Each structure stands twice: as C-alpha cells, then as structure tokens.
Amino acid sequence: MPPHGHKKPAQSAAGTPERQYLLELADLLAKVLDTAVKIPGTSLYLGLDPLLGLIPGIGDAIANLIGAIILGLATRLGVPRIVVARMSLNLLINGAVGAVPIVGDLFSVWFRSHARNAVLLRQAALETERGTRWDWLYVIGIVGGTVLVLLLAIASVVWLVVALWAVVAQL
C-alpha cells in the first residue's frame, strides 16, 4: 500500500496507455493478416496471409515473419512463456501447412493463426504482470527457433524443386 494509507489508482483492464496501444497493434496486425476483407456472398473473411501464401517459396515465410511481430509484442508485454510458446506453435503450424500449395492457403483462411495469437496475447496481457529477464530470453529463443524452422522448411522445398528439376532435365 502506498504511504499515508492511500490506495493506488485503479488501472483499466488493459493497463497503461502503452499496453493498450500494443494490444490494439496486435489486433490490427491480426486483422490485416487474417480477416481484412469479407468475401462477398459468404461468411468468410480473407487477409493478407493466404494471399501472400500464393507467392511460391517465400509468401508463407513473409506472412509468418509479419505475424512474428505479434510475438514481439507479447514479449514486450511480458506474457507468460507458455502463452508465447503456444503462439509460436500457431505460427509454426500455419507456416508448415501453408507450405503446401493451395491447401495451405485454404488452411490459413480457416486457421487464422494471427487472430488466434492476438486473442491469446490480449487474454494473457490482461491477467499477468511483466515477465522476468529469463522470460525474455526464452521467448527470443522460441521466436528465433520458429523463424529457423520456417527458413529450413523453405530451404527444403527449394532444394526439392531444384532436385526434381535436375531429374526432369535429364529425361
């Protein structure tokens, strides 16, 4: 309790204006990536993620790198490591399935990993206090590992295409 028996002023559920700004930024990124435009005549929404996924080889990586900004916001807000791990898994799943042409893009429309992550972030940020230095190191490791796995998946696909091209060229 503060000196002289005064109570601390109550903060809103979102906390400080900076925290609220970061949560709104995560919501905006999720909307742009997953649900920016309603597909006319349907109840489906489409974002930048499945559209970027149509770019062979690098589209899904670009979408997930943009989506990783939400992970960075989670570290800045100090959410628990388990939440960040779950958010990273959402990105990893989206990236892995997204690497499959057409099917992966349809999966992205349904799975909406970025919207899921924004919801997880908001829930965790409203329920917790700032994390420790070790939480930050752990999260940086998770984010780095997620990016590394995505880059390895892309390199594997490129290698496979080059190998298949070489086999077809010999025929």
DOTI-343143 format. One record per residue: residue number from 0; residue in three letters; x, y, z of N, C-alpha, C in turn. Coordinates in pm, 1 decimal. Example, Ala and Ser with C-alpha at 12.3 -4.5 7.8 and 13.67 -1.06 7.14 Angstrom:
<rs>
> seq;type;n_c1;n_c2;n_c3;ca_c1;ca_c2;ca_c3;c_c1;c_c2;c_c3
> 0;ala;1319.0;-569.0;780.0;1230.0;-450.0;780.0;1320.0;-330.0;780.0
> 1;ser;1285.0;-225.0;708.0;1367.0;-106.0;714.0;1290.0;3.0;787.0
</rs>
This chain:
<rs>
> seq;type;n_c1;n_c2;n_c3;ca_c1;ca_c2;ca_c3;c_c1;c_c2;c_c3
> 0;met;84.2;-117.3;0.0;0.0;0.0;0.0;89.0;123.9;0.0
> 1;pro;57.0;225.6;-79.8;136.5;346.9;-84.1;137.2;416.3;52.0
> 2;pro;234.7;509.2;72.8;243.2;578.4;201.3;114.8;653.5;234.9
> 3;his;95.1;679.1;363.4;-17.1;756.3;415.7;-150.3;687.3;394.2
> 4;gly;-150.6;556.0;371.1;-274.7;482.2;362.5;-355.7;505.5;235.8
> 5;his;-299.5;575.1;137.2;-372.2;598.3;12.0;-365.9;473.8;-74.5
> 6;lys;-473.8;445.8;-140.7;-476.6;332.6;-234.0;-421.3;377.6;-368.3
> 7;lys;-361.1;280.8;-439.2;-315.8;310.2;-575.0;-437.8;331.6;-663.7
> 8;pro;-427.4;424.6;-760.9;-540.3;440.7;-852.6;-560.9;312.9;-933.2
> 9;ala;-684.1;276.8;-954.0;-714.8;155.4;-1029.8;-680.2;177.1;-1176.9
> 10;gln;-617.1;75.1;-1237.4;-588.8;82.2;-1380.3;-699.8;10.8;-1454.5
> 11;ser;-715.5;47.2;-1578.4;-813.6;-22.6;-1660.6;-764.9;-164.8;-1683.0
> 12;ala;-852.9;-248.9;-1732.7;-815.8;-388.2;-1755.7;-698.0;-399.7;-1851.5
> 13;ala;-686.3;-306.3;-1944.4;-577.3;-312.0;-2041.5;-448.1;-254.5;-1985.5
> 14;gly;-453.7;-185.8;-1870.4;-332.7;-131.2;-1810.5;-302.7;8.1;-1862.6
> 15;thr;-176.0;34.5;-1881.7;-130.0;166.8;-1923.6;-168.5;195.6;-2068.8
> 16;pro;-162.7;321.6;-2107.1;-190.5;354.3;-2248.6;-95.6;282.0;-2344.8
> 17;glu;30.9;262.8;-2303.4;124.5;190.6;-2390.3;79.8;46.2;-2409.1
> 18;arg;39.3;-18.9;-2300.6;-9.2;-157.8;-2310.8;-131.2;-164.6;-2402.5
> 19;gln;-223.0;-69.7;-2385.4;-343.0;-68.1;-2468.7;-305.4;-49.3;-2615.6
> 20;tyr;-209.5;39.3;-2642.5;-163.6;62.0;-2779.6;-105.2;-66.5;-2839.1
> 21;leu;-22.7;-137.4;-2762.1;39.8;-260.4;-2811.5;-64.9;-367.9;-2838.1
> 22;leu;-166.1;-377.2;-2752.6;-274.1;-474.1;-2774.7;-354.3;-438.6;-2899.7
> 23;glu;-380.8;-310.0;-2919.2;-453.4;-266.6;-3039.2;-370.7;-290.6;-3164.9
> 24;leu;-238.9;-272.9;-3155.1;-150.0;-300.6;-3268.4;-155.0;-448.6;-3305.2
> 25;ala;-153.3;-535.8;-3204.9;-163.3;-679.6;-3230.4;-296.4;-713.0;-3297.2
> 26;asp;-405.3;-653.6;-3249.5;-536.3;-676.7;-3310.6;-538.2;-630.4;-3456.2
> 27;leu;-478.0;-514.3;-3482.7;-472.9;-461.4;-3619.4;-392.2;-552.7;-3711.8
> 28;leu;-274.7;-596.4;-3665.8;-193.3;-687.7;-3747.0;-269.8;-816.4;-3775.9
> 29;ala;-335.9;-870.5;-3674.1;-412.3;-993.9;-3692.3;-523.5;-973.7;-3794.5
> 30;lys;-590.0;-859.6;-3786.0;-698.7;-832.2;-3881.1;-645.4;-821.5;-4023.5
> 31;val;-536.8;-747.7;-4042.1;-478.4;-731.8;-4175.8;-434.2;-867.1;-4231.8
> 32;leu;-374.5;-949.9;-4147.8;-322.4;-1078.0;-4194.6;-429.8;-1184.8;-4212.6
> 33;asp;-538.3;-1178.4;-4133.2;-635.2;-1288.8;-4135.0;-776.0;-1253.3;-4182.0
> 34;thr;-824.7;-1133.3;-4153.3;-967.3;-1106.6;-4177.3;-993.4;-966.6;-4231.1
> 35;ala;-909.8;-915.4;-4316.9;-923.4;-776.6;-4363.0;-1047.6;-754.0;-4448.6
> 36;val;-1082.4;-848.9;-4533.8;-1188.9;-827.8;-4632.4;-1286.4;-945.3;-4628.1
> 37;lys;-1414.8;-912.2;-4626.0;-1516.3;-1018.2;-4632.7;-1534.4;-1060.0;-4777.9
> 38;ile;-1536.8;-1190.3;-4800.5;-1559.5;-1242.3;-4935.4;-1709.0;-1228.5;-4964.7
> 39;pro;-1745.2;-1151.7;-5067.7;-1887.3;-1126.6;-5096.7;-1966.1;-1256.5;-5114.6
> 40;gly;-2084.7;-1257.3;-5057.3;-2173.3;-1371.9;-5071.0;-2142.1;-1486.5;-4976.6
> 41;thr;-2042.2;-1469.5;-4890.2;-2005.9;-1575.5;-4795.3;-1990.5;-1514.2;-4655.8
> 42;ser;-1968.4;-1601.5;-4559.4;-1938.6;-1554.3;-4423.8;-1787.9;-1559.7;-4397.7
> 43;leu;-1709.4;-1580.3;-4504.1;-1564.5;-1592.6;-4491.1;-1495.3;-1457.7;-4503.9
> 44;tyr;-1386.6;-1444.6;-4430.0;-1302.2;-1326.3;-4437.3;-1164.9;-1368.6;-4486.5
> 45;leu;-1100.4;-1280.0;-4559.3;-970.2;-1308.7;-4618.0;-873.6;-1198.9;-4578.0
> 46;gly;-752.2;-1238.6;-4545.6;-649.6;-1141.8;-4509.9;-528.0;-1155.5;-4599.1
> 47;leu;-423.3;-1084.8;-4562.1;-300.1;-1082.5;-4639.4;-225.9;-1216.4;-4633.6
> 48;asp;-239.4;-1291.5;-4524.3;-165.8;-1416.9;-4507.4;-191.8;-1515.1;-4621.5
> 49;pro;-316.5;-1554.6;-4649.1;-335.9;-1650.2;-4758.8;-299.8;-1592.9;-4896.0
> 50;leu;-311.4;-1461.7;-4911.7;-272.2;-1400.9;-5039.7;-120.6;-1405.7;-5058.3
> 51;leu;-46.6;-1374.4;-4952.2;99.4;-1386.0;-4959.9;140.5;-1530.9;-4981.7
> 52;gly;62.3;-1623.1;-4925.9;90.6;-1765.2;-4942.4;88.8;-1810.7;-5086.8
> 53;leu;26.0;-1734.2;-5173.9;22.5;-1769.3;-5316.0;155.8;-1743.0;-5385.6
> 54;ile;244.6;-1666.8;-5320.8;376.9;-1641.3;-5378.6;463.0;-1764.2;-5350.2
> 55;pro;501.2;-1837.0;-5452.4;575.6;-1962.1;-5430.6;707.4;-1939.7;-5355.1
> 56;gly;731.4;-2028.0;-5260.9;859.9;-2029.0;-5191.0;872.0;-1934.8;-5073.5
> 57;ile;832.9;-1808.4;-5089.2;859.2;-1712.7;-4982.1;734.1;-1648.2;-4922.7
> 58;gly;619.8;-1666.1;-4983.5;498.1;-1598.9;-4938.4;460.6;-1631.5;-4795.6
> 59;asp;461.8;-1760.4;-4762.1;425.8;-1800.7;-4625.9;528.5;-1752.1;-4524.6
> 60;ala;654.3;-1751.6;-4563.6;758.8;-1702.5;-4472.8;739.0;-1554.1;-4444.5
> 61;ile;705.2;-1477.5;-4546.9;681.9;-1334.1;-4528.4;563.0;-1312.3;-4435.2
> 62;ala;454.1;-1384.3;-4457.8;334.7;-1369.8;-4373.2;366.5;-1405.1;-4228.3
> 63;asn;442.6;-1511.9;-4208.0;475.1;-1552.2;-4071.3;576.0;-1458.1;-4006.5
> 64;leu;665.2;-1401.2;-4084.2;756.9;-1302.2;-4026.6;680.4;-1178.4;-3981.9
> 65;ile;581.9;-1137.3;-4061.3;497.5;-1024.8;-4019.0;419.3;-1065.3;-3894.3
> 66;gly;366.5;-1186.2;-3894.1;292.2;-1236.6;-3778.4;377.8;-1248.7;-3653.6
> 67;ala;509.1;-1265.6;-3672.7;600.1;-1275.5;-3558.2;608.2;-1143.6;-3481.5
> 68;ile;563.7;-1034.9;-3543.0;558.5;-907.3;-3471.2;467.2;-920.7;-3349.8
> 69;ile;359.4;-998.3;-3364.3;269.2;-1019.5;-3250.7;343.7;-1091.8;-3138.3
> 70;leu;433.9;-1183.6;-3173.7;516.4;-1248.6;-3071.1;606.9;-1147.0;-3002.5
> 71;gly;662.4;-1055.2;-3080.4;745.2;-949.4;-3021.9;665.0;-862.9;-2926.3
> 72;leu;539.9;-833.6;-2962.6;453.3;-756.4;-2873.7;425.9;-834.2;-2745.2
> 73;ala;411.5;-965.9;-2758.3;389.2;-1049.5;-2639.6;508.8;-1041.1;-2545.0
> 74;thr;629.3;-1041.6;-2600.5;747.4;-1030.1;-2513.7;752.4;-893.3;-2448.5
> 75;arg;717.3;-792.3;-2523.7;719.3;-656.3;-2468.0;616.8;-640.0;-2356.1
> 76;leu;504.5;-709.8;-2368.8;400.2;-704.1;-2266.7;425.6;-802.0;-2152.3
> 77;gly;527.5;-885.6;-2167.1;566.0;-976.9;-2060.1;466.6;-1088.2;-2032.2
> 78;val;404.8;-1141.7;-2136.6;311.0;-1251.6;-2113.8;388.0;-1378.0;-2075.4
> 79;pro;322.9;-1473.0;-2009.1;392.1;-1595.1;-1966.4;451.7;-1673.2;-2083.7
> 80;arg;561.9;-1741.0;-2055.4;632.8;-1816.8;-2159.8;544.7;-1921.1;-2226.6
> 81;ile;458.7;-1984.6;-2151.5;374.8;-2088.8;-2210.6;280.5;-2029.5;-2315.5
> 82;val;235.0;-1908.2;-2294.2;147.8;-1842.0;-2392.1;227.4;-1811.0;-2518.8
> 83;val;348.8;-1761.7;-2501.6;432.9;-1731.6;-2617.4;466.4;-1860.5;-2693.4
> 84;ala;490.6;-1968.6;-2620.8;516.8;-2097.1;-2686.4;394.6;-2140.4;-2768.2
> 85;arg;278.0;-2123.2;-2711.6;155.1;-2159.6;-2783.1;137.4;-2072.5;-2907.5
> 86;met;164.5;-1943.2;-2893.3;155.8;-1852.7;-3007.6;256.4;-1892.8;-3115.6
> 87;ser;376.5;-1930.3;-3074.1;479.0;-1974.4;-3169.8;434.0;-2100.0;-3242.4
> 88;leu;372.2;-2191.4;-3169.6;321.6;-2312.7;-3233.6;213.5;-2280.2;-3336.7
> 89;asn;128.5;-2182.0;-3306.4;28.1;-2141.3;-3405.3;94.8;-2094.5;-3534.0
> 90;leu;200.7;-2015.0;-3520.3;274.3;-1969.3;-3639.1;341.6;-2086.0;-3711.0
> 91;leu;399.0;-2176.5;-3633.4;467.2;-2290.9;-3692.6;368.9;-2379.4;-3770.6
> 92;ile;254.4;-2404.0;-3711.8;151.9;-2483.9;-3780.1;108.5;-2413.9;-3907.8
> 93;asn;81.7;-2284.2;-3898.4;40.0;-2208.0;-4016.0;147.3;-2211.2;-4124.6
> 94;gly;273.2;-2198.5;-4084.9;381.5;-2199.8;-4181.9;403.3;-2336.1;-4244.7
> 95;ala;395.4;-2440.5;-4162.6;419.1;-2575.9;-4213.1;308.3;-2618.8;-4309.1
> 96;val;183.0;-2600.8;-4268.3;72.5;-2639.2;-4355.7;63.7;-2542.0;-4473.4
> 97;gly;96.0;-2416.0;-4448.0;92.0;-2315.0;-4553.7;190.1;-2341.1;-4665.9
> 98;ala;293.3;-2420.1;-4638.8;391.9;-2451.4;-4742.0;335.0;-2543.3;-4849.6
> 99;val;221.8;-2607.7;-4820.6;158.0;-2694.3;-4919.6;73.9;-2605.3;-5011.7
> 100;pro;106.1;-2602.3;-5141.9;33.9;-2513.8;-5233.5;-118.0;-2534.9;-5228.5
> 101;ile;-191.6;-2430.3;-5238.7;-337.1;-2420.7;-5241.0;-400.4;-2470.2;-5108.7
> 102;val;-373.8;-2593.5;-5070.3;-428.7;-2648.2;-4945.4;-384.3;-2562.7;-4826.4
> 103;gly;-258.4;-2523.0;-4826.8;-206.7;-2440.8;-4718.6;-272.1;-2304.4;-4712.9
> 104;asp;-302.8;-2247.9;-4828.6;-369.5;-2117.1;-4832.5;-512.4;-2128.0;-4780.0
> 105;leu;-581.0;-2235.0;-4817.8;-715.6;-2257.8;-4764.9;-710.4;-2280.6;-4613.4
> 106;phe;-609.0;-2353.6;-4568.3;-590.9;-2375.6;-4424.7;-571.1;-2243.1;-4351.8
> 107;ser;-493.3;-2152.9;-4409.5;-469.2;-2021.9;-4348.3;-597.9;-1942.2;-4332.3
> 108;val;-687.1;-1953.3;-4431.3;-815.7;-1883.8;-4423.4;-895.8;-1938.7;-4305.9
> 109;trp;-889.9;-2069.1;-4283.5;-965.9;-2131.6;-4175.7;-897.6;-2116.3;-4039.9
> 110;phe;-767.1;-2141.8;-4032.1;-695.4;-2148.4;-3904.2;-675.6;-2011.6;-3840.0
> 111;arg;-646.9;-1909.3;-3919.2;-629.6;-1771.9;-3870.8;-534.3;-1765.5;-3750.4
> 112;ser;-412.2;-1808.1;-3771.9;-314.5;-1814.4;-3662.3;-289.4;-1678.2;-3598.5
> 113;his;-291.5;-1572.7;-3676.8;-261.6;-1440.0;-3623.2;-375.7;-1389.2;-3534.8
> 114;ala;-497.8;-1415.5;-3575.4;-613.0;-1377.9;-3492.3;-612.0;-1458.1;-3362.2
> 115;arg;-578.9;-1586.1;-3371.3;-568.1;-1668.9;-3250.3;-462.9;-1610.7;-3156.5
> 116;asn;-350.5;-1571.1;-3215.0;-241.7;-1516.7;-3133.8;-279.2;-1383.5;-3069.7
> 117;ala;-352.2;-1300.1;-3141.7;-394.7;-1172.2;-3084.2;-488.0;-1194.9;-2965.4
> 118;val;-575.3;-1294.0;-2976.8;-665.2;-1326.5;-2865.4;-584.6;-1378.9;-2746.3
> 119;leu;-491.5;-1470.9;-2772.5;-407.0;-1523.0;-2664.0;-329.0;-1410.3;-2596.8
> 120;leu;-275.5;-1320.4;-2677.0;-198.6;-1208.2;-2624.1;-284.4;-1119.4;-2535.2
> 121;arg;-400.6;-1084.6;-2583.4;-488.8;-995.9;-2506.1;-528.7;-1062.8;-2374.2
> 122;gln;-565.6;-1188.9;-2378.8;-604.3;-1259.1;-2255.7;-488.5;-1263.0;-2156.8
> 123;ala;-370.6;-1297.0;-2204.2;-254.7;-1308.4;-2115.2;-211.0;-1172.4;-2061.7
> 124;ala;-217.1;-1069.7;-2145.9;-173.0;-936.1;-2103.9;-266.6;-877.6;-1998.9
> 125;leu;-391.1;-914.4;-2003.2;-486.9;-861.7;-1908.0;-479.7;-933.7;-1773.7
> 126;glu;-415.7;-1051.7;-1771.2;-414.5;-1132.2;-1649.8;-280.2;-1136.3;-1579.1
> 127;thr;-174.0;-1082.5;-1640.0;-41.4;-1101.3;-1582.5;33.4;-970.5;-1563.4
> 128;glu;143.9;-981.4;-1491.6;236.4;-869.7;-1477.8;355.0;-894.1;-1569.1
> 129;arg;446.5;-798.6;-1571.3;565.3;-805.6;-1656.1;649.2;-930.3;-1624.9
> 130;gly;704.8;-993.2;-1728.9;786.9;-1111.6;-1712.4;928.3;-1078.2;-1666.4
> 131;thr;1004.4;-1181.8;-1636.3;1142.8;-1164.5;-1592.8;1235.6;-1162.1;-1712.6
> 132;arg;1363.5;-1135.2;-1684.0;1464.7;-1134.6;-1789.6;1473.5;-1272.7;-1855.6
> 133;trp;1459.9;-1378.1;-1775.2;1465.9;-1513.5;-1830.4;1348.5;-1540.6;-1922.4
> 134;asp;1232.5;-1483.1;-1891.7;1117.8;-1496.9;-1981.4;1150.0;-1437.2;-2118.4
> 135;trp;1214.5;-1320.7;-2116.7;1252.4;-1255.5;-2242.7;1348.5;-1343.2;-2321.9
> 136;leu;1450.3;-1399.1;-2255.9;1546.7;-1484.4;-2326.0;1478.1;-1609.1;-2383.1
> 137;tyr;1390.2;-1666.7;-2305.7;1316.9;-1784.3;-2350.5;1234.9;-1751.2;-2475.5
> 138;val;1164.0;-1639.6;-2470.5;1078.3;-1600.8;-2582.9;1161.2;-1571.5;-2707.3
> 139;ile;1272.4;-1501.7;-2690.4;1359.7;-1474.3;-2805.2;1407.1;-1606.0;-2866.1
> 140;gly;1439.1;-1702.7;-2780.9;1478.3;-1835.2;-2830.0;1366.3;-1903.2;-2906.2
> 141;ile;1242.8;-1892.0;-2854.7;1127.7;-1953.0;-2922.6;1103.6;-1886.4;-3057.9
> 142;val;1105.0;-1754.1;-3059.0;1082.5;-1681.7;-3184.4;1192.8;-1715.3;-3284.8
> 143;gly;1318.1;-1713.6;-3238.5;1429.4;-1748.0;-3326.4;1418.2;-1890.0;-3379.3
> 144;gly;1379.5;-1981.8;-3291.6;1361.0;-2121.1;-3333.5;1249.2;-2135.9;-3435.1
> 145;thr;1140.7;-2063.4;-3414.7;1029.1;-2068.4;-3508.8;1071.8;-2017.0;-3646.2
> 146;val;1141.5;-1905.2;-3647.3;1189.9;-1849.3;-3774.0;1287.4;-1945.9;-3840.2
> 147;leu;1377.5;-2006.0;-3761.9;1474.5;-2101.2;-3815.8;1404.4;-2221.7;-3879.1
> 148;val;1306.1;-2277.1;-3810.7;1233.0;-2391.9;-3865.2;1162.5;-2353.3;-3995.1
> 149;leu;1101.3;-2235.6;-3999.1;1035.3;-2191.2;-4121.6;1134.7;-2174.5;-4236.1
> 150;leu;1250.4;-2115.6;-4206.1;1352.8;-2098.2;-4309.7;1405.9;-2233.6;-4357.9
> 151;leu;1423.2;-2327.8;-4266.1;1466.8;-2462.8;-4305.6;1361.6;-2530.8;-4392.7
> 152;ala;1233.9;-2511.6;-4359.2;1127.9;-2570.2;-4441.2;1130.4;-2511.5;-4582.3
> 153;ile;1149.1;-2382.8;-4591.0;1156.1;-2316.9;-4722.4;1277.8;-2366.6;-4799.0
> 154;ala;1393.1;-2377.3;-4731.4;1514.7;-2426.7;-4797.1;1494.1;-2569.7;-4846.6
> 155;ser;1423.1;-2651.5;-4769.0;1396.1;-2789.3;-4809.5;1309.0;-2794.2;-4934.1
> 156;val;1208.2;-2709.2;-4939.0;1120.4;-2705.6;-5056.2;1199.3;-2660.7;-5179.1
> 157;val;1282.3;-2557.8;-5162.5;1364.5;-2509.9;-5274.6;1458.9;-2620.4;-5320.9
> 158;trp;1523.7;-2688.6;-5226.2;1614.7;-2797.6;-5261.1;1539.8;-2907.5;-5336.3
> 159;leu;1419.7;-2942.8;-5289.1;1341.3;-3046.9;-5353.7;1304.0;-3007.1;-5496.5
> 160;val;1264.0;-2883.1;-5516.0;1227.8;-2835.9;-5650.2;1349.3;-2840.2;-5742.6
> 161;val;1465.0;-2796.1;-5694.4;1586.8;-2799.1;-5775.4;1624.3;-2943.3;-5809.6
> 162;ala;1615.2;-3033.3;-5711.2;1648.1;-3174.2;-5735.4;1552.8;-3235.7;-5837.4
> 163;leu;1422.8;-3207.1;-5823.2;1327.0;-3259.8;-5919.4;1349.8;-3202.1;-6058.6
> 164;trp;1384.2;-3075.2;-6063.8;1413.4;-3010.9;-6192.2;1532.1;-3079.5;-6260.6
> 165;ala;1634.5;-3112.4;-6181.9;1752.8;-3178.9;-6236.9;1715.6;-3317.4;-6291.6
> 166;val;1628.9;-3389.0;-6220.2;1586.7;-3521.0;-6266.6;1505.7;-3509.2;-6395.8
> 167;val;1414.9;-3411.0;-6399.7;1331.5;-3392.5;-6518.6;1419.0;-3348.3;-6637.1
> 168;ala;1519.3;-3266.1;-6612.7;1606.3;-3217.4;-6718.8;1686.8;-3332.2;-6781.0
> 169;gln;1716.6;-3434.6;-6704.4;1793.3;-3547.9;-6755.8;1707.9;-3642.2;-6840.8
> 170;leu;1576.3;-3630.6;-6828.4;1488.5;-3720.7;-6903.7;1483.1;-3683.7;-7045.3
</rs>
